[in-house]
Amino acid sequence: MGGSGLTRRRFLAGAAGVTAGGLLASCGGASAPATAAPTAAATAAVAKTSGPPKVSAQTKAAVSHLKALISTAPWAVGDAKGYFKDVGLTQELTEFTGGGDTVRGLLQAGNNYALTTPSATALAFNQGQPVRIIGGGFGGTTIVFVSKKAGGAKDVKELAGKKIGYSAAGSATEFVIKRTLKDAGITANLVATGGVGESLTALRNNVVDVAWTPYPQPQRFPDEFQIVFVAAKTVPNFAEFIISTTADYADKNPEVLRAFLYAFGQSMDFIRASPDEAGAIWAKVVNYPPAQVAAAMKEIPTDAWSIKIAPQMLKVIEDSMIEFKQVPGPIDWKKLVIQDFLPADQRTTI
């Protein structure tokens, strides 16, 4: 997968085949919130006597930029190491372009849970959609904005009046560029350029002057592109992804969600402990040179690989959404966030 446009793909975890994924319609109406799950003490007691959660379920997941962002590596690692299989899950994954597109994929395309951006999820919730956050998906960001090495902008100060490509409305990339420009007191022209391949193609063809991209793309094209800014530095405490589901699915399938989050957490633990091996697993899935992925892994703080929901991330999202007039006031995080399906030691105070 190089600079050409990405397509959505649907594939079974643990299977070799890949088939085309489908598009989706608009979001549906709201439904009742999830009912309360067992207490942390009860969950911990069960875990001590019965071990990890065990189910027998076939599930569907909507995943933003599945075969483009290194922050989606836990899905590949969990498949390769057998973590999902061990808890009894067979997963069908469909790739979406991020932002509201992935949220719609959760709500309308028959998916059971999803890797979505916090801002798009919060916006959908505030609009009455039956979406819930159940865990952390990636507690940092791999996003950078790049320009052409020959004559392109070299830092944030040079972005005034430039055409800047982000992926999609409600995406992490839109959030990052708006926040960065606002803090720098700079006005620029923002253009939705789609996925990684489409975005870099837009930059190559001078449709935009600066484009979003994730690690390891700068490592893949060091002679062509230069980093203008790193999102993790301009927007501290920002989390790229969370795990979301619907209120109805949470109500009816608590054990499936516990099993999934347990296995996803094991993937995160493995990546923190063995980043080189994890990077090699992901490199094989996306057909990138392992050395380039290994270099990118070194740019990612190890604590980003966590299923914990960081309270400071929620504050960053809420403050910016209010400032950019995406929501009229504070978000009801206590209703939007359900931590009952997380292992007891992975829950935080919201």
N, C-alpha and C positions, 0 to 999 in steps of 0.2 A: 504493500500500500504506500504509494508515494504521494506526489503533489496533486494527483488527479482527484476528482470528486468522489466522496464516499457515498455508498448506497446503504440502505437499511438492510440488515440481515437478521434472520431468525435462525437460531440453531439450538439443538438439544445439548445441555451440559452432559458431558461424558460420551457424546456421540461424535462421529467424524463428519457427518453430512451437514451442509449448510443450504438453507432454502430462503427464498425471498420473503421479507416481512411486508405487512400491509400498512396502508395509511389509515387514518382514523377520522371520526367525526367530532363535532363539538361536545363540550362537557354536558353532563346531565345535571339533574337537580340534587338538592341536598337530601340527606337521610339522617336517621337518628345516630347519635354518637355511640361509640363502642361501650359495651358494658364493662364493669370493673372486673379485672382478672384477679387471681389469687394474690395475696400479699407477698412482699419480698421474703418474709420469714417462711411462709408456707412453700414458696417456690424453692428456696434454699434447702428446706428440709426434704422436699421431694428429690432434689438433685443429689443430696447426700446418699439417699437410699436406693435410687433407681439409675443414677448416672446421667449422662447427657440426654436431652430430649430425643425421643424416637417416634417417628411417624411413618406413614406410607402414603406419599402424596405426589401427584404430578401438578406442578405449578407453572404459572407464566409470569414473567417479569419484564417490565419496560425499563431499559437501561440507556441513559444518555451517553452518546458517543462511545458505545461499547468497544469498538475496535479501533478507537483513535486516541483515547485519553489513558495515560498510564495510571490514573487514579481509579480506573475500573479494574485494575489487576486482581483484586480479591476474588472476582468471579472466576477468572482463569485459574488462579491458584487453588481455590476451593474445589474446582473440578479436577485439576491435576493431582492434588493431594488426597482426594476422596472424601473431603469433609462433608460435602452436601450428600453424597451417597451414604456416608456413615450414619447420618440422621434420618435417612429414608426419603430424601427428596430427589425427584427427577425434574429438572427445570428447563423450560423453553424460554429463551431470551430473545427479545426483539430490540433492535437498536433504534433510537430516536435522536433527534437533533438538539435536544436540550430545551430548557425553558418551559413554556407552556405546552410545547409539542409533546414532551414526555409526560407531563401531568395529564394531558388529554389521552395519551396512550394508556395510562393507568385507569382513568375514569371511564373510557369509552371503547377500548380495544380488547377488553376481556382479560387484562392482566391483573394479577393478584397483589403484587407489590412492585415497587419501582425504585430506581436510583434517580432522584430528582434534585433540582436546585432548591435551596431553602426559600429563596425569594418567590419563585414561581409557585411553590407549594403553599406558602403563606398567603399569596395573592388569591389563589384559587379558594382557599379556606375562607378568606375574608369576603369572597363573593358568594359564599353559601354552598360551595362544593363539599362533598362528603369525604375529604381527604384528611389523613392523619399522619403525623410524623412518628415513627416507632424506633428509630435508631440513627446513629451517625453513619454516613456513607463514605466520607473522606474528610477529615478534620483540618484540611489545609487547602492550598490551591497550587495547581501545576501550570496555571495560565501565565503566559507572557505575551507582550505585544511586540511585534517585530516590524522592521522596515527593510528595504533593500540596502545591501551593504554599500552599493555605489550611489552616494548622494542622498540617502534617506535620513530621516530624523534619528538623532542619537540619544535623546532623553526627553523627558516629559515637557520641558520648557519649549521644545521645538514643535509641539503638537498643535499650537494655535492655528486654526483655520484649515487644518489637514482633514482629509477624508479617512476615517478610521473604521475598520471592519470589525464587527462583533458577530456572534453566531445567530442568535434569535431573541425575540422579545421575551423578557422574563428570565433570560439565561444568566449564568454566573458571569459570562463575559460582558454582557450589557451592564450588569451591576458594577463590575470592576471598573470598566472604562468611565462610567458616569461618576462614580465615587472618586476616581483618580483625577479626572478633569475638574470636578467641583472643588476638591481640596487644593488643587494647583491654581484655581482661579482662571481656568482656560476654557475657551469656547472652541469646539471643533464640530465637524459634520460627521454624524454617525450613520453607518450603512450596515444593514443586516446582510452578511455574506455567507451564512450557513455553516456547514461543518468544516473540519480541518482542511481537507483537500480543496473545497470550494473557496475557503478564505485565502489560502496561499495562492491559488490560481488568480483570484481577484487582485492580489498584490502584484503578482508577476505581470499581469496584463494592465497595470496602472488604473484599475477601477477604484482602488483605494491606495492611500499613501502608507498606511500602517494597518497591520492585520493582527488579529488574535491568533494564537496557536498555543499548544501545550508542549511541555517537555514530552518526548525527546526531539521534537522537530528542529530546535536550534542546533542540537548535536548532529542531526542528520544532514543539515544544509549549512555548515559553518561558513562556507565561502559565498553563499548567496544572501543570507539574511543576518541582521544584527539585532540584538535585543534592545528595545527602546526603554522598557521598564518591566520589572517583575512584579506581578500582582501581589505576591505575599509580602512585599516590602511597602507598596503604596496603600494596601488595604489590610492592615494587621487584623488578626482574629477572624479572618474570613474562612468559612468552610465551603468547599466546592459542592459537596453533595450530602444529602441525607437519605435515609431509607423511608419510604412512605407506603401507605396502603389506604384502603377505603374503610370507612367506619363499619360498613356492613361485613366486609371480609374479616376485619379485626374481631367483630362480635361473634362470628360463626366459626372462625378457624384459629383460635388463640394458640393451640399446640403447634400448628404448622409454622406460625410466625416465630414462636419460641425456638423451634428447631432450626429455622432458617437463620435467625440472628445468632444463634449459638455457632453454627457452622461458618457464617460470615465472619464472626469474631475470631474463630480459629484461623481463618485466612489472614486476617489482619495481624494476629499474633505471629504467624509464620513470616510474614513480610518484614515485620519489625526485627525478628530474630535472624532472618536469612535473606537480606535484601538482594544479594547477588543471585541466589538461586531463584528467588521470586521474579526478579527481573528477567532471568533467562526463560522462565516459563511464559511470561507475558510476551517476550520478544518472539518466541516460537509461534504463539497464537497470531500475532499481527505481522509476522514475517519481517521483522526489523533486525538489523545486526545486533547481536547481544552486547557488544562493546558500547554501542551508542545508548542502549537502554541502561546499561550499568552506569554510564556517566550521568544519565538523567536521574537515576535513583539516588545518586549522591547529593542532588540538589533538593531533595525532599526531606524535611524533618521527620524523624521516625515517629514522633507522637501524632503525626497526621493520620497514621494507620490505626484508627480506633473507631469502635462503634458507639462510644460515648457521645452524648449530645452536649456540646459545650455551651453553657449559658451565655458566655461572652459573645459567641457567634450569633445567638438569637438577638442580642442587644444591637449588634452591628447591623444586622438585617433590618430589624424594626426601625431603628433610628433613621436609616437611609431611606426606607420605604415611606416613612412619614415625610421626610425632607423632600423627596422627589414626588410627593403627592400621589403615590400608588395606593396608599391606605389613608383613611382619615384620622386614625389615632392608634393607640396601642393594640397589639395583636393578643388575642386570648390564648397564649401559649399553653396554659394549663388544660385547655380543651383540645387544642390542636396536637399537643405532644402526649403520647401514651408510652410510658416506659415499662409497663407491666410485662412486656415480652422479652425485655433485655435480661441477661443474667444479673442477679442482684448486685454484683460488684461493678457493674458497668452503668449503673444509674446515677444521675446527678440531681442536684437541687435546681429546679426551674423556677 
